């Protein structure tokens, strides 16, 4: 199937590892020029080389997206380097550590506000172009109860935010969707570390997944590529769980 993505330009925040890295590489494999950001230089450099090895333009910048000024500067640099932002993938998360006010602040700042600020920055560019595609990474914790309060609440807010954006900016030719991954395992990720530590949480979570395994980053990336593509031209305002029915067992 022709995805209609070749030559487009994408931004993936949190794009150096895990799900973000897989989305960046999957888009690059379809001929998309990809810009990524994350906090650490090393993984960014490695992923940039992987992107460019696929024959497309790449850009990377170390950036704390919780800092509005740095996020704005990163997006301005992307536009100056690639020429446009056709696809925005918001993937940064503080994850779910605790229910205290510090955790609330971290999740609201990194998960929610960084997404709102990134969208606010690129929307005028997309509106001027008459088209655009925004994909927001949420979680099944935003659909059914299953994790800490701050994490679940902000992930639910992202789903609602994406739906509102889709309604408001449909007339501008901009599609907006969210993806709700379940428990995804990759080297160096929380579930990889939990397995190596032999934690009860790892085994208890695994029992709740009907397929009997954790998801893989590329399985989320495949959905992101579909949503960004012409094949999903009439898909907007949707939240797609990618979880092997895990959220149903959390009910």
C-alpha positions in Angstrom: 0.0 0.0 0.0 1.3 3.5 -0.9 1.3 5.5 2.3 1.8 8.9 0.7 4.4 9.9 3.2 7.6 10.2 1.1 9.1 13.7 1.3 7.1 14.8 4.3 8.8 16.2 7.5 8.1 14.9 11.0 9.0 15.8 14.5 9.1 13.1 17.2 9.6 14.3 20.8 11.3 11.7 23.0 12.5 10.1 19.8 15.8 8.6 20.9 14.6 5.4 22.6 11.8 2.9 22.9 8.5 3.9 21.3 9.7 7.2 20.0 12.7 5.8 18.3 10.6 3.1 16.7 8.2 5.7 15.4 11.0 7.8 14.0 12.6 4.9 12.2 9.2 3.6 10.9 8.5 7.1 9.4 12.0 7.3 8.0 11.5 3.9 6.3 8.5 5.5 4.5 10.6 8.3 3.2 9.8 10.9 5.8 12.5 13.3 7.0 12.6 13.1 10.8 13.7 15.4 13.6 14.0 14.0 17.1 14.6 15.4 20.5 15.4 14.0 23.9 17.4 15.0 26.9 20.5 12.8 26.4 23.0 13.3 23.6 24.3 9.8 23.1 21.0 8.0 22.2 20.1 10.9 20.0 23.3 10.6 18.0 22.8 6.8 17.5 19.2 7.2 16.4 20.0 10.0 14.1 22.5 7.8 12.3 19.8 5.1 12.0 17.4 7.6 10.5 19.9 8.9 8.0 20.9 5.4 7.0 17.4 5.0 5.6 18.1 7.7 3.0 16.2 10.6 4.5 17.2 13.8 6.2 17.5 13.8 9.9 17.9 16.3 12.7 18.5 15.9 16.4 18.7 18.2 19.3 19.1 17.7 23.1 16.0 19.4 24.6 14.1 19.3 27.8 10.6 19.7 26.4 9.4 20.8 29.8 11.2 24.1 29.2 9.0 26.1 26.9 11.8 28.3 25.6 14.0 25.3 24.7 11.0 23.5 23.1 10.2 26.5 21.0 13.8 26.9 19.9 14.0 23.2 18.9 10.8 23.5 16.8 12.0 26.7 15.1 15.3 24.9 14.3 13.5 22.0 12.8 11.4 24.3 10.6 14.6 26.1 9.5 16.4 22.9 8.7 13.6 20.8 7.1 11.4 23.6 5.9 8.1 22.5 7.4 6.5 20.3 10.0 3.9 18.1 8.4 3.7 15.5 11.2 4.0 16.1 14.9 4.4 13.1 17.2 4.3 14.0 20.9 5.8 11.1 22.9 7.5 12.5 26.0 6.3 11.2 29.4 7.4 11.5 33.0 6.0 8.0 33.5 4.1 7.1 36.7 6.0 7.3 39.9 3.9 8.0 42.9 0.8 10.0 43.8 2.4 13.0 45.5 2.4 16.6 44.3 5.9 16.2 42.8 4.5 13.4 40.5 1.5 15.5 39.6 3.8 18.4 38.6 6.1 16.2 36.6 3.2 14.5 34.7 1.4 17.7 34.0 4.5 19.5 32.9 6.1 16.8 30.7 3.1 14.8 29.5 0.4 17.5 29.1 1.9 20.9 28.9 4.8 20.0 26.7 2.3 18.5 24.3 0.0 21.6 24.4 3.0 23.9 23.8 4.4 21.8 20.9 1.0 21.8 19.3 0.5 25.5 19.8 3.9 26.1 18.1 3.3 24.0 15.0 -0.5 24.7 14.4 0.0 28.0 12.7 2.5 26.4 10.3 0.1 23.6 9.5 -2.8 25.9 9.1 -0.8 28.0 6.7 0.0 24.9 4.7 -3.6 23.7 4.7 -2.8 20.3 6.1 -1.1 18.6 9.0 -1.0 15.5 11.2 -0.7 15.4 15.0 -0.3 12.1 16.9 -0.3 12.2 20.7 1.0 9.3 22.7 -1.3 8.6 25.6 -1.7 5.3 27.5 -4.3 2.6 28.3 -4.0 4.1 31.8 -6.0 7.0 30.3 -8.8 4.6 29.3 -9.1 2.3 32.3 -7.7 2.5 35.8 -4.4 0.7 36.3 -1.6 3.1 37.3 -0.9 6.1 39.6 -3.3 8.9 39.7 -1.2 11.7 38.1 -0.1 9.5 35.2 -3.6 8.2 34.6 -5.2 11.6 34.8 -2.8 13.3 32.4 -3.0 10.5 29.9 -6.8 10.8 30.0 -6.4 14.5 29.5 -4.3 13.9 26.4 -6.9 11.7 24.8 -9.6 14.4 25.4 -7.3 17.1 24.2 -6.6 15.2 21.0 -10.3 14.8 20.3 -11.0 18.5 20.9 -8.1 19.5 18.6 -9.5 17.2 15.9 -12.9 18.9 16.0 -11.5 22.4 16.1 -9.0 22.0 13.3 -10.7 19.7 10.9 -11.7 22.7 8.9 -8.0 23.5 8.6 -7.2 20.1 7.1 -5.4 18.9 10.2 -6.0 15.4 11.5 -5.3 14.7 15.2 -5.4 11.3 16.9 -4.0 9.6 20.0 -2.5 6.2 20.6 -2.9 4.4 23.9 -0.1 1.8 24.2 -0.2 -0.9 26.8 2.8 -2.2 28.6 5.6 -2.1 26.0 9.0 -3.8 26.6 12.3 -2.7 25.0 16.0 -2.8 26.1 16.6 -0.3 28.9 12.9 0.4 29.4 11.0 0.0 32.7 9.7 -3.5 31.9 13.1 -4.7 30.7 14.5 -3.5 34.0 11.6 -5.0 36.0 12.1 -8.4 34.4 15.8 -8.4 35.1 15.1 -7.4 38.7 12.6 -10.3 39.0 9.9 -7.9 40.3 6.4 -9.0 41.3 5.0 -6.1 39.3 6.5 -7.5 36.1 4.9 -10.9 36.5 1.6 -9.6 37.8 1.3 -7.3 34.8 2.2 -10.0 32.4 -0.6 -12.1 33.8 -3.1 -9.4 32.9 -2.2 -9.3 29.2 -4.5 -11.8 27.3 -1.7 -12.5 24.7 0.7 -13.5 27.4 3.5 -11.1 26.4 4.4 -7.4 26.5 4.0 -5.3 23.4 6.9 -4.2 21.2 7.7 -0.6 20.2 7.4 -1.4 16.5 3.8 -2.5 17.0 3.0 1.0 18.3 5.1 2.6 15.5 3.1 0.7 12.8 -0.1 2.3 14.1 1.6 5.8 14.1 2.7 5.4 10.5 -0.8 4.4 9.5 -2.3 7.4 11.3 0.2 9.7 9.6 -0.5 8.3 6.2 -3.1 8.9 3.4 -4.5 5.5 4.3 -6.0 7.1 7.4 -7.4 10.1 5.6 -10.8 9.8 7.3 -9.4 8.9 10.7 -9.3 11.8 13.1 -10.4 12.3 16.7 -9.7 8.7 17.4 -7.8 7.0 20.3 -6.4 3.7 19.3 -5.3 1.2 22.0 -2.2 -0.8 21.1 -2.1 -3.3 24.0 -3.2 -6.8 23.1 -6.5 -6.1 24.9 -4.7 -5.4 28.1 -6.9 -2.4 29.0 -10.0 -4.8 29.0 -8.4 -6.9 31.7 -7.7 -3.8 33.8 -11.4 -3.1 34.1 
